[in-house]
Amino acid sequence: MFSAIILGGGSGERMGLGYNKVLYKIKGKTVIEHASKCFIDDPDFSEVIIVANREDYDRIKVLFDQEKVKVIKGGKTRQESVYEGLKQILNSTFVLIHDGARPNISKESIEKLKNVVENEPAILFTKATDSIIEYEGNKIKKYLNRDKVGYIKTPQAFNVKEILKAYELAIKQNHQYNDDASLYMGELKLNIKLIEDDDSNIKLTTKFDLNIMEDIL
């Protein structure tokens, strides 16, 4: 069986919301409800663990009354929050870790991850379409080969024992990472399979992203 961890941290600062962006409503439901729906509806997931900011815990908890959903309080960082979620997993062999600010994850992408993770960890990505530069200040240092550059997405899928071991090693060494895949690779020195995602799996960061999601959800 599978577990899902949905991360409900974040803010609405860059959007000018004044509150956590996962609580923004699109078509009558909050962003985090949209982000969680595919996992909740999928019978292969025995549990869905929502990790909430301590400040937003009560507001997020009331959104979920399904038996398979557990809302918990996270840590001060994303890394700490994922670890808190991992410790809550009961009997699942595999876990998919997803950003609560990505409300348009597709069933098809989740199925691709489920089919691969039984043999190796896997993450979603999209290929770069624009020219990519490395820069410093307001000067270009160099152009990167966009055919070898991609954008990492979530969910990211792992064997529970392996990703938990990786997190425990990172904590022991006080290592900090930006996402679960980089932590897994950094601590266990193992590779991860890339699975191409579609462009609509957007992480809500700006007001423009909200406008796009209003149209496609």
C-alpha positions in Angstrom: 0.0 0.0 0.0 0.9 3.7 -0.4 0.9 6.7 1.9 0.8 10.3 0.8 2.3 13.3 2.6 0.9 16.6 1.6 2.8 19.7 2.8 0.6 22.6 3.8 3.2 25.1 4.9 4.0 28.3 3.1 2.6 31.8 2.9 0.8 34.1 0.5 3.4 36.9 0.8 4.4 37.0 -2.9 0.7 36.8 -3.8 -0.3 39.6 -1.5 -2.9 37.4 0.2 -1.9 38.0 3.8 -2.5 34.3 4.7 -1.3 30.8 3.8 -1.8 30.3 0.0 -2.9 26.7 0.5 -6.1 28.1 2.1 -6.9 30.2 -0.9 -10.2 29.0 -2.4 -10.6 28.1 -6.1 -14.1 27.0 -7.2 -15.3 26.5 -3.7 -12.4 24.5 -2.3 -9.1 25.4 -0.9 -5.8 24.8 -2.8 -4.8 22.1 -0.3 -8.1 20.3 -0.8 -7.5 20.2 -4.5 -3.9 19.1 -4.0 -5.1 16.2 -1.8 -8.1 15.0 -3.7 -6.4 12.5 -6.1 -4.7 10.8 -3.2 -7.8 10.7 -1.0 -9.9 9.2 -3.8 -7.3 6.6 -4.8 -8.0 3.3 -2.9 -4.3 2.4 -3.2 -3.5 5.0 -0.6 -4.2 3.7 2.9 -3.5 7.1 4.5 -3.1 10.7 3.5 -1.0 12.8 6.0 -1.5 16.5 5.8 1.3 18.5 7.4 0.1 21.9 8.5 1.8 25.0 9.7 1.3 25.3 13.5 -0.4 28.6 12.9 -2.8 27.1 10.4 -3.4 23.7 12.0 -6.9 24.3 13.2 -8.0 25.9 9.9 -6.6 23.0 7.8 -7.8 20.3 10.2 -11.5 21.3 9.8 -11.2 20.9 6.0 -10.7 17.1 6.2 -13.1 14.7 7.8 -12.2 11.5 5.8 -11.1 8.6 7.9 -7.9 8.0 5.9 -6.8 11.6 6.4 -4.6 12.6 9.3 -3.7 16.3 9.9 -0.5 16.9 11.9 1.6 19.9 12.9 4.8 20.4 11.0 8.2 21.7 11.9 9.9 25.0 11.3 11.2 24.1 7.8 10.0 22.0 4.9 12.6 19.3 5.8 11.4 19.1 9.4 7.8 18.9 8.3 8.4 16.0 5.9 10.2 14.2 8.6 7.3 14.7 11.0 5.0 13.2 8.3 7.2 10.2 7.6 7.2 9.3 11.3 3.4 9.1 11.1 3.3 6.4 8.4 2.0 3.1 9.8 2.1 0.1 7.4 2.8 1.5 3.9 5.8 0.4 1.9 5.8 3.4 -0.4 5.2 7.1 0.1 4.4 10.0 -2.3 5.4 13.4 -1.0 3.5 16.3 -2.5 3.4 20.1 -2.2 0.1 21.4 -1.0 0.6 24.4 -3.3 0.3 22.2 -6.4 -3.5 21.7 -6.7 -3.6 20.3 -10.3 -1.7 17.0 -10.0 -3.1 14.5 -12.4 -4.2 10.9 -11.7 -2.1 9.8 -14.7 1.1 11.2 -13.1 0.4 9.6 -9.8 -0.2 6.2 -11.6 3.2 6.6 -13.3 5.0 7.1 -10.0 3.1 4.2 -8.4 4.1 1.9 -11.2 7.8 2.8 -11.0 8.5 3.2 -7.2 8.1 -0.5 -6.5 11.5 -0.9 -8.3 13.2 2.5 -7.7 12.4 6.0 -6.4 10.9 8.3 -8.9 10.1 12.0 -9.3 8.2 14.2 -11.7 9.9 16.8 -13.9 9.3 18.9 -17.0 11.8 19.8 -19.7 13.0 23.4 -20.0 11.6 25.2 -23.0 13.1 28.7 -22.6 16.8 29.5 -22.8 18.4 29.1 -19.4 21.2 31.3 -18.1 23.5 31.4 -15.1 23.8 35.0 -13.9 25.4 37.2 -11.3 23.9 40.6 -10.4 22.6 41.9 -13.7 25.1 40.1 -15.9 25.0 36.8 -17.7 27.7 34.4 -16.8 26.9 31.7 -19.2 24.0 30.0 -21.1 23.1 26.4 -20.1 22.1 23.7 -22.5 18.3 23.6 -22.1 18.3 20.1 -23.5 19.9 18.9 -20.3 17.9 21.2 -17.9 14.6 20.4 -16.3 12.2 21.6 -13.6 11.6 19.3 -10.6 8.0 18.8 -9.5 6.1 16.9 -6.9 4.9 14.3 -6.0 8.2 12.5 -5.4 7.9 8.7 -4.7 10.1 6.6 -2.4 10.3 3.4 -0.4 9.3 4.5 3.1 12.3 2.8 4.9 14.8 4.3 2.5 13.6 7.9 2.6 13.1 7.7 6.4 16.7 6.5 6.7 17.9 9.4 4.5 16.1 11.9 6.6 17.5 10.5 9.8 21.0 10.8 8.3 20.4 14.4 7.2 19.2 15.3 10.7 22.2 13.6 12.3 24.7 15.5 10.1 22.6 18.7 10.2 22.4 18.7 6.4 19.8 20.9 4.7 18.2 20.3 1.3 15.5 22.0 -0.8 13.5 18.9 -1.6 13.2 15.2 -0.9 15.0 13.9 -4.0 18.1 16.0 -3.3 18.1 14.8 0.3 17.7 11.1 -0.8 20.5 11.4 -3.3 22.8 13.4 -1.0 22.5 11.1 2.0 22.1 7.6 0.3 24.2 8.3 -2.8 21.6 6.6 -4.9 20.0 7.7 -8.2 16.3 8.6 -8.8 14.3 7.9 -12.0 12.8 10.9 -13.8 9.3 10.8 -15.1 8.1 13.5 -17.4 5.1 15.4 -16.1 2.7 17.8 -17.9 3.0 21.6 -17.7 -0.2 22.1 -15.8 1.2 20.7 -12.5 2.0 24.3 -11.4 3.2 25.3 -7.9 1.3 28.4 -6.9 3.9 31.1 -6.1 2.6 34.4 -7.7 -0.7 36.1 -8.4 -0.2 35.1 -12.0 -0.1 31.4 -11.0 -3.4 31.8 -9.2 -5.0 33.4 -12.3 -3.8 30.4 -14.4 -5.1 27.9 -11.9 -8.5 29.6 -11.7 -8.9 28.7 -15.4 -7.6 25.2 -15.5 -9.0 23.6 -12.3 
